[in-house]
């Protein structure tokens, strides 16, 4: 996974600018954690196209994490976005957006789906999963990148007289097969070792407590 910070200090995040872009190498789209003021400017500096934003996740409704949201949504509308956008946040997020649209007399030509954050699995994607849990009226997140299958040895399969078809896909995933003659086909012998995905933990509060330590034990990346 690739992380682009939407602030001037990439060595550490402060409460006033807990914003960053998260993108998986296997996905063209990305999503944003929080929309700080001037986030569009920072997005342009990262050379990431704002039209490729598929999801926006807000950890809370603090103005520092919310001030750039309406500007970003309006810019997406001006560039002619047609794909839907999913926004995840606290329960009062829908009321905030309705009030902003009413006072700014703004409507969007693309569909916006609002998801209320709850403790547990929030996004279940075939490449990654995002879990959240609440602490002191703020949401903390754990992003898990799923294991990737290794490269398939096509030539080895051909030498074993295996016909190209769905069998190749099963072998690549590590399935084993027992043939009528009693021989065994082990999928692991036809692929390079699988690649373990990364785990990212994003916590708002730096205070050391049991829940944080338990959930960050196996994390490759941890952000505050």
LOFIDO-436506 format. One line per 3 residues: number of its first residue (from 1); their letters; for each residue x, y, z of C-alpha. Coordinates in nm, 2 decimals. Layout:
// LOFIDO-436506
NUM	a	X Y Z ~ ...
***
This chain:
// LOFIDO-436506
1	xxx	0.00 0.00 0.00 ~ 0.11 0.36 -0.07 ~ 0.05 0.65 0.17
4	xxx	0.06 1.02 0.07 ~ 0.03 1.27 0.36 ~ -0.18 1.57 0.30
7	xxx	0.03 1.80 0.52 ~ 0.37 1.97 0.52 ~ 0.53 1.75 0.78
10	xxx	0.55 1.39 0.67 ~ 0.74 1.27 0.98 ~ 0.44 1.30 1.21
13	xxx	0.07 1.38 1.21 ~ -0.09 1.64 1.43 ~ -0.45 1.65 1.53
16	xxx	-0.51 1.95 1.30 ~ -0.40 1.76 0.99 ~ -0.47 1.39 1.02
19	xxx	-0.52 1.36 0.65 ~ -0.37 1.13 0.40 ~ -0.43 0.93 0.08
22	xxx	-0.42 0.56 0.09 ~ -0.38 0.36 -0.23 ~ -0.32 -0.01 -0.29
25	xxx	-0.08 -0.10 -0.57 ~ -0.34 -0.34 -0.72 ~ -0.61 -0.07 -0.73
28	xxx	-0.63 0.23 -0.95 ~ -0.86 0.42 -0.71 ~ -0.77 0.54 -0.37
31	xxx	-0.94 0.69 -0.07 ~ -0.88 0.98 0.17 ~ -0.87 0.98 0.55
34	xxx	-1.01 1.32 0.66 ~ -1.03 1.63 0.45 ~ -0.82 1.91 0.60
37	xxx	-0.83 2.26 0.48 ~ -0.64 2.29 0.15 ~ -0.64 1.92 0.10
40	xxx	-0.70 1.97 -0.28 ~ -0.37 2.16 -0.30 ~ -0.19 1.88 -0.13
43	xxx	-0.36 1.62 -0.35 ~ -0.24 1.80 -0.66 ~ 0.12 1.81 -0.52
46	xxx	0.11 1.43 -0.48 ~ 0.01 1.40 -0.85 ~ -0.29 1.20 -0.75
49	xxx	-0.60 1.27 -0.97 ~ -0.89 1.36 -0.75 ~ -1.14 1.19 -0.98
52	xxx	-0.98 0.86 -0.87 ~ -1.10 0.91 -0.52 ~ -1.35 0.63 -0.45
55	xxx	-1.39 0.66 -0.07 ~ -1.36 0.93 0.20 ~ -1.33 0.83 0.56
58	xxx	-1.37 1.08 0.84 ~ -1.25 0.99 1.19 ~ -1.47 1.26 1.35
61	xxx	-1.65 1.58 1.28 ~ -1.38 1.81 1.41 ~ -1.35 2.12 1.18
64	xxx	-0.98 2.05 1.12 ~ -1.07 1.71 0.96 ~ -1.38 1.84 0.78
67	xxx	-1.31 2.19 0.65 ~ -1.19 2.07 0.30 ~ -1.48 1.82 0.24
70	xxx	-1.73 2.05 0.06 ~ -1.46 2.21 -0.15 ~ -1.34 1.86 -0.26
73	xxx	-1.70 1.75 -0.34 ~ -1.77 2.06 -0.54 ~ -1.44 2.02 -0.74
76	xxx	-1.54 1.67 -0.83 ~ -1.87 1.80 -0.95 ~ -1.71 2.07 -1.16
79	xxx	-1.48 1.82 -1.34 ~ -1.78 1.62 -1.44 ~ -1.75 1.32 -1.21
82	xxx	-2.01 1.05 -1.28 ~ -1.90 0.77 -1.06 ~ -2.05 0.73 -0.72
85	xxx	-1.86 0.84 -0.41 ~ -1.87 0.66 -0.07 ~ -1.82 0.87 0.25
88	xxx	-1.78 0.70 0.59 ~ -1.81 0.90 0.91 ~ -2.00 0.96 1.23
91	xxx	-2.38 0.96 1.24 ~ -2.42 1.34 1.21 ~ -2.23 1.36 0.89
94	xxx	-2.54 1.35 0.67 ~ -2.69 1.65 0.85 ~ -2.37 1.84 0.80
97	xxx	-2.37 1.78 0.43 ~ -2.74 1.87 0.39 ~ -2.68 2.20 0.57
100	xxx	-2.37 2.28 0.36 ~ -2.56 2.21 0.04 ~ -2.86 2.42 0.15
103	xxx	-2.65 2.73 0.24 ~ -2.42 2.70 -0.06 ~ -2.70 2.62 -0.30
106	xxx	-2.50 2.33 -0.43 ~ -2.61 2.00 -0.59 ~ -2.39 1.72 -0.71
109	xxx	-2.44 1.54 -1.04 ~ -2.29 1.22 -0.90 ~ -2.43 0.98 -0.63
112	xxx	-2.30 1.02 -0.28 ~ -2.35 0.73 -0.04 ~ -2.30 0.80 0.33
115	xxx	-2.21 0.51 0.56 ~ -2.23 0.55 0.94 ~ -1.92 0.41 1.11
118	xxx	-1.97 0.13 1.37 ~ -1.74 -0.09 1.56 ~ -1.63 -0.39 1.35
121	xxx	-1.57 -0.46 0.98 ~ -1.65 -0.15 0.78 ~ -1.52 -0.23 0.43
124	xxx	-1.48 -0.58 0.30 ~ -1.29 -0.58 -0.03 ~ -1.13 -0.87 -0.21
127	xxx	-0.79 -0.69 -0.17 ~ -0.82 -0.54 0.17 ~ -1.04 -0.50 0.48
130	xxx	-1.09 -0.21 0.71 ~ -1.19 -0.24 1.07 ~ -1.29 0.04 1.31
133	xxx	-1.35 0.08 1.68 ~ -1.46 0.38 1.88 ~ -1.26 0.55 2.16
136	xxx	-1.36 0.88 2.33 ~ -1.59 0.99 2.05 ~ -1.33 0.92 1.78
139	xxx	-1.28 0.63 1.55 ~ -0.96 0.43 1.52 ~ -0.89 0.21 1.22
142	xxx	-0.70 -0.10 1.12 ~ -0.64 -0.16 0.75 ~ -0.54 -0.51 0.65
145	xxx	-0.40 -0.58 0.30 ~ -0.49 -0.94 0.21 ~ -0.23 -1.20 0.11
148	xxx	-0.13 -1.20 -0.26 ~ -0.08 -1.51 -0.46 ~ 0.26 -1.57 -0.60
151	xxx	0.35 -1.60 -0.97 ~ 0.23 -1.91 -1.14 ~ 0.48 -2.14 -1.31
154	xxx	0.31 -2.17 -1.65 ~ 0.59 -2.38 -1.81 ~ 0.59 -2.63 -1.52
157	xxx	0.22 -2.68 -1.56 ~ 0.26 -2.74 -1.94 ~ 0.54 -2.99 -1.87
160	xxx	0.29 -3.18 -1.65 ~ 0.05 -3.20 -1.94 ~ -0.21 -2.98 -1.76
163	xxx	-0.46 -2.82 -2.00 ~ -0.50 -2.45 -1.98 ~ -0.83 -2.37 -1.80
166	xxx	-0.99 -2.31 -1.46 ~ -0.74 -2.56 -1.31 ~ -0.46 -2.31 -1.34
169	xxx	-0.65 -2.06 -1.13 ~ -0.72 -2.31 -0.86 ~ -0.35 -2.42 -0.85
172	xxx	-0.24 -2.06 -0.83 ~ -0.46 -2.02 -0.52 ~ -0.29 -2.31 -0.36
175	xxx	-0.55 -2.58 -0.40 ~ -0.44 -2.95 -0.42 ~ -0.60 -3.22 -0.64
178	xxx	-0.60 -3.59 -0.63 ~ -0.60 -3.74 -0.98 ~ -0.77 -4.07 -1.08
181	xxx	-0.43 -4.24 -1.11 ~ -0.35 -4.16 -0.74 ~ -0.10 -3.88 -0.81
184	xxx	-0.13 -3.55 -0.62 ~ -0.11 -3.20 -0.76 ~ -0.01 -2.95 -0.49
187	xxx	-0.08 -2.59 -0.59 ~ 0.20 -2.46 -0.38 ~ 0.46 -2.64 -0.59
190	xxx	0.33 -2.45 -0.90 ~ 0.37 -2.10 -0.76 ~ 0.62 -1.87 -0.60
193	xxx	0.57 -1.82 -0.23 ~ 0.27 -1.59 -0.15 ~ 0.33 -1.23 -0.05
196	xxx	0.19 -1.12 0.29 ~ 0.00 -0.80 0.28 ~ 0.07 -0.50 0.51
199	xxx	-0.13 -0.40 0.81 ~ -0.18 -0.03 0.89 ~ -0.31 0.10 1.22
202	xxx	-0.44 0.45 1.24 ~ -0.50 0.59 1.59 ~ -0.60 0.94 1.69
205	xxx	-0.50 0.92 2.05 ~ -0.13 0.86 2.14 ~ -0.21 0.75 2.49
208	xxx	-0.08 0.40 2.55 ~ -0.37 0.17 2.64 ~ -0.44 -0.20 2.61
211	xxx	-0.66 -0.19 2.30 ~ -0.40 0.00 2.10 ~ -0.12 -0.23 2.20
214	xxx	-0.31 -0.54 2.11 ~ -0.42 -0.42 1.77 ~ -0.08 -0.27 1.67
217	xxx	0.12 -0.58 1.76 ~ 0.14 -0.71 1.41 ~ 0.11 -0.38 1.22
220	xxx	0.38 -0.29 0.96 ~ 0.27 0.08 0.97 ~ 0.12 0.28 1.25
223	xx	-0.01 0.63 1.23 ~ -0.13 0.87 1.50
***
